[in-house]
Amino acid sequence: MRVLSIDTSGRFNEIGLVDGDREHGGLVWEAAGNSLRDIILNIDLVLGKARLDLADVDGLAVGVGPGSWTGVRVGMTVGKTLAYATGKPLCGISSLDALAYQGRNVPTLLCPMVEAGRGNIYAAFYQAQCGTAIRRGEHYAGNISGLLKLVKEPILFLGDAALLHRQAISESLGSLANFRDPAEEVRGYGIAALAVARFERGERDDALSLAPLYLREPLIKALLAQGRRD
């Protein structure tokens, strides 16, 4: 099954194209300027390199966040519009799930992280299982120190936010903390690969009602608590 994915929830926009379990093409670029125009042009570029048209794609996938409020909406608008216009099935995939998927062969605890603004992050804990990564517990929204207090075992941090906070993480957790070299990260495919699994289970999302994954309430509580401490 060929699936084209779009994820614009983070610092980098990503397009992925998979054919079953095979990576078929992809593109990553820094989110800046006219994102909507760049997304459309780069979708054409990825499909063109694979010698495919949109008609050759069996399904579409979009990253639903958490992440940049504006970025998530831009990518979802493109994905939902394409799905509605072509009649292709659509799946929404958590951006944290997609990051964790990169560690699906790692035996330790996984922690994908994305920036939430004002020094805060969105994160969750995952464990590799049966070729994918399964979330353990609820999502986390708050500052880095609060997240690190929850870690009691060796863990692999994933994502650009993890590298941004690497010094604080290392100072707090010492040898428990592990990081993936950015050069080893395969961007652009996690959303598409997870969507293939959902499609194969007969799952899909309604293009009109699919909504972004915003963790606003927990983050607001964290910011209020931080304000009281300050």
N, C-alpha and C positions, 0 to 999 in steps of 0.2 A: 504493500500500500504506500503510495507516494503522499507525503504530507509536507506542506509548506508552512513554516512558522514565522511569527513576528513577535519580537519582545523589545519593548522600548521603555521598560520600567526603571532602568538603571543609567549609569554614566555612559554606557555604550549601548547603541542599538544593535540588534542581532536579527539576522534572517537565517533560517536553517531549512534545508531540504533533505528529507530522508526517503529512502525506498525500502520499506520494511525495516530491517535492522542495519541497513547500510547507509552511511553518510553519503549523500548525493551532491551536496553543494552547500555553500553558506557564505556569509559575509558579516563582518563586524566593523562598526565605525563609531567614532565618538559622537555622542548626541549633542549637536550644536546647529545653529542656523535653521534652515527651512526643513524641519524634520519630516513633515508630511511629503514634501516633494522628494526628499532623499529616499524615503521608504519605498515610494512607488518606483522610482528609477532603479533602486537596488534590487527590488523584487524582479524587475525585468532583466537585470544583469545576471542574477543568480539562475533564473530560469533559462536565459539565453545560453549561459555557459554549459548548462546541462542538456541543451538542445531540446528544451521542452517549452510548451505553452501552458498557460494557466488551465486550459482545458484538459491537460494531461495529468493534473494534480487531482488526487482522490479526496483529499480533505485539507482543512485549514486549521491552524492552531495559533492562539494568541496568549502572551503572558498577561495575566490579570493582576500582577503585583504580588505582594506589596512593593512599593517603590515610589518613584517620582509621581506626584499626583497628575501633573500635566502629561508627562511622558507616557504613563499607562494609558491614559485616555486617547492619546494620538494613535498608538499602536492598535488598541482595541477598535477604534473607529475604522481604521483601514481593514483590519481582519473581518469585522462584522459586515462592512460594506461589501467586501469581496464575496463573503459567504452568501449574503442576501442576493447579490446580483447574479451569482453563478449557480446558486442552489447547492453548493458544496457543503458537506457537513462541517461543523465548527466545534472545536474544543477549547475551553479556557484552562490554562495550566498555571499554577502558582509559580512565581519566579523563584521562590525559595526551594520548591520541589525540584525545579530544573537545575539549580546550583548543586543541590544535594546529590542529584543523579550523577554528577561528575565523580562522586566518591563511592559509587555503588559497589566497587570491588575492594574498598578499604574496610578492614575489620573493626577499627576503632569508632567511637562516637563521631558524628559529623555535625558541623554547625555552619550552615550557610548564613551569610549576613549581607544586608543591603542598607544603604544610608537612609535615614529618616529625617535628617535635618537637625540643626541646632545641637550637633554632637550626639544625637541619638541614633539608634539602629533598630531595624527589624531583623529578627532571627528566629531560629527554631532548631531543635535537636532531632537528628535522624540516625537511623541504624541501617546499615546495608543488609538486605535480605532478598534472596531469590532474584538476583540480578537487577534490583532497583534499590531505592532508599525509602524507608518507611519513617514517617514522622512520629516522634515520641513526645506526647504532651502537646500543650498549646503553643501558639505563636508567642514570641516575646517582642515587646515594644518598650524601649526605654534606653537608659544610658549603658555604656559598655561595662561599667563597674558592677551594675546590678546583674548583668548577664553572667559575668565571670564568677560571681558568688555561687552560681548554680552548678558549676563544673567541678566534678570530683574524680574524674578519670581521664585517661589520655583522649585527646580529641583533635580532629582535623578541621581547621577553619577554612572556609571557602568564600570566594567573592572579593570584589574590590574593597569593600568596607573592612574586611578582615585584614587586608594589607595596610589600609589606612590606619588601623588601630593596632598594628602588629606590636609596636613597642609596649603599649599598655598591657596587651594580652600576655606578652612574654614575661614582663616584669611581675605580673600577678600569678601566672600559672607555671612559669618555669618550664621544666621538661614535659609537663602534661600537654603543652600547646604544640601543635604541628601546623605547618602551612604548606600549601601547594605552590610551587613555582608557577608564576603567571604563564610562562612559556609552555607548561604542561596542560593548561586548561584548554579544553576543546569547546570554544564558545559557539553558540548558535544552534546546537543540535538537541539540547536537553528538552526544550519545549516540544519540538517535533517528535522526538522519541517517546516521550510520555504520552503525547496525543495518540500515537500509533497504538499504544497499549490500550488506551481508552476506547478508541474506535473498534479495536478487535473484540472488546467486551460488549460491543453494541451501544456504547455510550456516546452522547453528543450533547451540545448545549444549544439553546435557542439563540439565534443571532440577534434577536431584538431585545431579549431580557437579560442576556449575560451582563453581569456587573463587575466592576473592578473589586479586588480584594483590598479593602482599606482597613488598617488596624488603628483607626483614629482614636477610638475611646481609650484603649490602654495607653496610647502615647500621650493623650491629653492628661490622663491621670499621672503619668510619669513626669510630665512637665510641671504640673501643679505641685507635685511632691518636691521636685527639684527647686521650684520657686520658694516653697516654704522653708527649705533647708538654707537657701541663700539669704 
